[in-house]
Amino acid sequence: MVNPRAGGGVTASRLRAIEAAAHEVFGACDCVTTNAPDHATALTRQAVADGVELVVAVGGDGTANEVVNGLVSHGENHAPGVVFGLVNAGTGGDLVKTLGVPAGLREAMTFLRDAVPRPTDVLDVKLTGNDGAPLRRACINVAGFGMQGEVVRRANAGSKRFGGRATFLGATLRTVLDYRPTPVRLSWTDADGVEDSWEGALSSAFVANGHYCGGGMWVGRGGSIRDGLVDVTVLPSLPLIRLALGVPRLFTGTIAQVPGVHSRRVQHLVALSRSESKVLVDLDGEQAGVLPVEIEVMPSILLVAGQ
């Protein structure tokens, strides 16, 4: 499943190399390209119906999200036994860091061919779509809302010609300067089944199944994509200078050390806006909708080729 628009369109120029590497490593296989949003989801469902055993997304985290939604939706795995794999060709390239997939084409495909598939958690997300209608999607890596949703919107609207980290860092710094925190209420169930909540003016929140998002922001440090939990990091309204100085800590995995930042490990989360302002939601690097959002971990629901 190849997204030719991944990596700012660079992947389109590598289609022959991708196909050659796939045939060299896997032998008989089909290389199909996507041509519209959610096309990878439809192609994945067709591949499952045709009896495939391994579906590989060649693209970024958004392409991975679409393929995963072709395998898992509405809280169920519709393709038990089918393995998901990822070859990075995108701007951010965050999920592959958690899965340990090498960078080179042949190296990545050889890794996927030889890896022992492991049961992996996926998030079941219910939110309001950008059109105002209810939306339900699976998310395999990181969900975010508040400032993070705006960062993703800006990053995806840009050219991405300077690469993932520079693209997302630039979008983050611009958003820090002009974002207005919105009152929200978060409620969650933690690892022990204990319910708790937080309410206040929110700058940003990250709900991390994987370790990284936004071109290398380490927001899931210490967690696992296979532990049945997500790492939630909440950045409340902070003085501008403290918020700006905290940005580098997003990349070192130490943002939770900033005074006022809250972190929890949970299995279920609900976020509601307390104002009429729209709070944008990001799922796997794509701006998918707005609050309210409900996120629940589906433990070990998908077989994934990776560490």
C-alpha positions as CSV (number, residue, x, y, z in Angstrom):
1,M,0.0,0.0,0.0
2,V,2.0,3.0,-1.3
3,N,1.1,6.6,-0.8
4,P,2.8,8.5,-3.6
5,R,2.1,11.8,-1.9
6,A,4.0,10.8,1.3
7,G,7.2,12.7,2.2
8,G,5.9,15.9,0.4
9,G,5.4,13.9,-2.8
10,V,8.9,12.4,-3.0
11,T,7.6,8.9,-2.7
12,A,6.0,9.2,-6.2
13,S,9.5,9.4,-7.7
14,R,10.5,6.1,-5.9
15,L,7.6,3.9,-7.0
16,R,9.8,1.7,-9.2
17,A,12.4,1.3,-6.5
18,I,9.7,0.4,-3.9
19,E,8.1,-2.2,-6.2
20,A,11.5,-3.7,-7.1
21,A,12.5,-4.0,-3.4
22,A,9.1,-5.5,-2.5
23,H,9.4,-8.2,-5.2
24,E,13.1,-8.9,-4.3
25,V,12.3,-9.4,-0.6
26,F,8.8,-10.9,-0.6
27,G,8.7,-12.5,-4.0
28,A,5.1,-12.5,-5.4
29,C,3.2,-9.5,-4.0
30,D,1.0,-6.7,-5.2
31,C,2.1,-3.0,-4.9
32,V,-0.9,-0.7,-5.1
33,T,-0.9,3.1,-4.8
34,T,-3.4,5.3,-3.1
35,N,-5.0,8.3,-4.8
36,A,-7.3,10.0,-2.3
37,P,-7.9,10.3,1.5
38,D,-9.0,7.0,3.1
39,H,-8.2,5.1,-0.2
40,A,-5.7,3.0,1.8
41,T,-8.5,1.9,4.1
42,A,-10.6,0.7,1.2
43,L,-7.6,-1.0,-0.5
44,T,-6.7,-2.7,2.8
45,R,-10.2,-4.1,3.2
46,Q,-10.1,-5.4,-0.4
47,A,-6.7,-7.0,0.3
48,V,-8.1,-8.8,3.3
49,A,-11.1,-10.0,1.3
50,D,-8.6,-11.4,-1.2
51,G,-6.9,-13.4,1.5
52,V,-3.6,-11.6,2.1
53,E,-1.5,-12.4,5.2
54,L,0.6,-9.2,5.4
55,V,-0.4,-5.6,4.6
56,V,2.5,-3.1,4.4
57,A,1.9,0.6,4.4
58,V,4.6,2.6,2.6
59,G,4.1,6.1,3.6
60,G,3.9,8.2,6.8
61,D,2.0,7.9,10.0
62,G,-1.2,9.0,8.2
63,T,-0.9,6.2,5.7
64,A,-0.3,3.8,8.6
65,N,-3.5,5.1,10.3
66,E,-5.6,4.5,7.1
67,V,-4.3,0.9,6.7
68,V,-4.9,0.2,10.4
69,N,-8.5,1.4,10.0
70,G,-8.9,-1.1,7.2
71,L,-8.0,-3.8,9.6
72,V,-9.5,-2.6,12.9
73,S,-12.7,-0.5,13.3
74,H,-15.5,0.1,15.8
75,G,-13.6,-1.8,18.4
76,E,-13.1,-5.0,16.5
77,N,-10.3,-6.6,14.4
78,H,-12.0,-7.5,11.1
79,A,-8.9,-9.3,9.8
80,P,-7.7,-11.7,12.5
81,G,-4.4,-13.3,11.5
82,V,-3.5,-10.5,9.1
83,V,-0.2,-8.7,10.0
84,F,0.4,-5.0,9.6
85,G,3.8,-3.6,8.6
86,L,5.1,-0.1,8.0
87,V,7.9,1.2,5.7
88,N,8.5,4.9,6.4
89,A,8.2,7.3,3.5
90,G,6.5,10.1,5.3
91,T,7.5,13.5,6.8
92,G,7.3,12.6,10.5
93,G,8.2,9.0,10.5
94,D,7.3,8.5,14.2
95,L,5.6,5.1,14.4
96,V,8.6,3.3,12.8
97,K,10.8,4.5,15.7
98,T,8.6,2.7,18.2
99,L,8.4,-0.4,16.0
100,G,12.2,-0.4,15.3
101,V,11.8,-0.6,11.5
102,P,15.1,0.3,9.7
103,A,15.2,3.3,7.3
104,G,16.4,1.7,4.0
105,L,13.8,0.2,1.6
106,R,15.3,-3.3,1.4
107,E,16.4,-3.2,5.0
108,A,12.9,-2.3,6.2
109,M,11.2,-4.9,4.0
110,T,13.6,-7.6,5.1
111,F,12.9,-6.6,8.7
112,L,9.1,-7.0,8.1
113,R,9.6,-10.3,6.3
114,D,11.6,-11.8,9.2
115,A,9.9,-10.1,12.2
116,V,7.8,-12.3,14.5
117,P,4.3,-10.6,14.5
118,R,3.4,-9.4,18.0
119,P,-0.1,-8.5,19.4
120,T,-0.3,-4.7,19.6
121,D,-2.6,-2.2,21.2
122,V,-4.8,0.1,19.1
123,L,-6.9,3.0,20.3
124,D,-10.6,3.2,19.6
125,V,-11.4,6.9,19.2
126,K,-14.9,8.5,19.1
127,L,-14.9,12.2,18.3
128,T,-16.7,14.9,16.3
129,G,-15.5,15.2,12.7
130,N,-14.6,18.5,11.1
131,D,-18.0,18.4,9.4
132,G,-19.8,18.2,12.8
133,A,-20.9,14.6,12.4
134,P,-19.9,11.8,14.8
135,L,-16.7,10.0,13.8
136,R,-15.1,6.8,15.0
137,R,-11.5,5.9,14.0
138,A,-8.7,3.6,15.2
139,C,-5.4,5.3,16.1
140,I,-2.2,3.2,16.5
141,N,0.4,5.8,17.5
142,V,-0.5,9.1,19.2
143,A,-3.7,11.2,19.6
144,G,-3.5,14.8,20.6
145,F,-5.8,17.8,21.1
146,G,-5.6,21.5,21.8
147,M,-2.4,23.1,20.6
148,Q,-1.2,19.8,19.2
149,G,-4.2,19.6,16.9
150,E,-3.4,23.1,15.6
151,V,0.3,22.2,15.2
152,V,-0.7,19.2,13.0
153,R,-3.1,21.3,10.9
154,R,-0.3,23.9,10.3
155,A,2.3,21.3,9.6
156,N,0.2,19.5,7.0
157,A,-0.8,22.8,5.3
158,G,2.9,23.6,4.7
159,S,5.4,22.3,2.2
160,K,7.3,19.9,4.5
161,R,10.4,20.5,2.3
162,F,12.7,20.8,5.3
163,G,11.8,17.4,6.7
164,G,9.7,16.2,9.6
165,R,11.4,17.6,12.7
166,A,11.9,21.1,11.2
167,T,8.3,21.1,9.9
168,F,6.7,20.2,13.2
169,L,9.1,22.3,15.3
170,G,8.3,25.3,13.2
171,A,4.6,24.7,13.4
172,T,4.9,24.2,17.2
173,L,6.8,27.4,17.8
174,R,4.3,29.4,15.7
175,T,1.4,27.9,17.5
176,V,2.9,28.5,20.9
177,L,3.1,32.2,20.1
178,D,-0.6,32.7,19.2
179,Y,-2.6,29.8,20.7
180,R,-5.3,30.6,23.2
181,P,-5.8,27.8,25.8
182,T,-9.4,26.6,26.1
183,P,-11.2,25.3,29.2
184,V,-11.6,21.5,29.0
185,R,-12.5,18.7,31.3
186,L,-10.6,15.4,31.2
187,S,-11.8,12.2,32.9
188,W,-10.0,8.9,32.9
189,T,-9.7,5.4,34.2
190,D,-6.2,4.5,35.2
191,A,-4.3,1.2,35.1
192,D,-5.9,0.1,38.4
193,G,-9.4,0.9,37.3
194,V,-9.5,4.1,39.5
195,E,-11.4,7.0,38.0
196,D,-10.1,10.6,38.2
197,S,-10.4,13.9,36.4
198,W,-8.7,17.2,35.6
199,E,-10.3,20.5,34.6
200,G,-8.8,23.8,33.5
201,A,-7.5,25.9,30.6
202,L,-5.6,23.4,28.3
203,S,-2.7,24.3,26.1
204,S,-2.2,20.8,24.7
205,A,-2.7,17.1,25.5
206,F,-1.0,14.0,24.1
207,V,-2.4,10.5,24.4
208,A,0.5,8.2,23.5
209,N,0.2,4.6,22.5
210,G,3.6,4.7,20.7
211,H,6.5,6.7,21.8
212,Y,6.9,9.6,19.3
213,C,4.8,12.1,17.3
214,G,5.4,15.4,15.5
215,G,8.7,14.5,13.9
216,G,10.3,13.1,17.1
217,M,8.5,14.5,20.1
218,W,9.0,11.9,22.7
219,V,5.7,11.9,24.4
220,G,5.4,8.2,25.3
221,R,8.6,7.8,27.2
222,G,8.6,4.7,29.5
223,G,5.4,3.3,28.0
224,S,4.8,0.5,25.6
225,I,2.6,-0.1,22.6
226,R,1.7,-3.5,24.0
227,D,0.9,-2.8,27.7
228,G,-2.9,-2.1,27.4
229,L,-2.4,1.6,28.5
230,V,-1.7,5.0,27.1
231,D,0.6,7.7,28.4
232,V,-1.4,11.0,28.8
233,T,0.5,14.3,29.1
234,V,-1.5,17.4,29.9
235,L,0.0,20.9,29.3
236,P,-2.2,23.4,31.1
237,S,-2.2,27.1,30.4
238,L,1.4,28.2,31.2
239,P,3.2,31.5,31.0
240,L,4.5,32.0,27.4
241,I,8.2,31.8,28.4
242,R,7.7,28.6,30.4
243,L,5.8,27.0,27.5
244,A,8.4,28.1,25.0
245,L,11.2,26.8,27.1
246,G,9.4,23.5,27.5
247,V,9.3,22.8,23.8
248,P,12.8,21.2,23.7
249,R,11.7,18.9,26.5
250,L,9.0,17.5,24.1
251,F,11.9,16.0,22.1
252,T,13.9,14.7,25.1
253,G,11.0,13.0,26.8
254,T,11.1,15.2,29.8
255,I,8.1,17.5,29.3
256,A,6.5,16.0,32.4
257,Q,9.2,17.6,34.5
258,V,8.0,21.1,33.6
259,P,6.1,22.5,36.7
260,G,2.4,22.4,36.1
261,V,2.4,19.6,33.5
262,H,0.4,16.5,34.4
263,S,1.1,12.9,33.3
264,R,-1.0,9.7,33.8
265,R,-1.1,6.2,32.4
266,V,-4.7,5.3,31.6
267,Q,-6.9,2.8,29.8
268,H,-9.8,5.1,29.0
269,L,-10.1,8.9,28.6
270,V,-12.9,11.4,27.8
271,A,-12.2,15.1,26.9
272,L,-14.9,17.7,26.8
273,S,-14.6,21.4,25.8
274,R,-16.0,23.9,28.3
275,S,-16.4,26.7,25.8
276,E,-17.8,27.2,22.3
277,S,-14.3,27.4,20.8
278,K,-13.3,24.4,18.7
279,V,-10.5,22.3,20.1
280,L,-8.8,20.4,17.3
281,V,-8.0,16.7,17.5
282,D,-5.0,15.0,15.9
283,L,-4.9,11.3,15.2
284,D,-1.6,9.8,14.0
285,G,-0.4,13.1,12.5
286,E,-3.7,14.0,10.8
287,Q,-6.2,16.7,12.0
288,A,-9.2,14.5,12.2
289,G,-11.9,16.5,14.1
290,V,-12.7,18.3,17.3
291,L,-13.7,17.7,20.9
292,P,-15.5,16.0,22.5
293,V,-13.4,12.9,22.2
294,E,-13.4,9.5,23.9
295,I,-10.4,7.2,23.7
296,E,-10.2,3.6,24.8
297,V,-7.3,1.2,24.5
298,M,-8.0,-2.1,22.7
299,P,-5.3,-4.3,24.1
300,S,-3.3,-6.7,21.8
301,I,-5.9,-6.4,19.1
302,L,-3.7,-6.2,16.0
303,L,-0.7,-8.3,14.8
304,V,2.2,-6.0,14.0
305,A,5.6,-6.7,12.5
306,G,8.0,-4.8,14.8
307,Q,10.0,-4.9,18.0
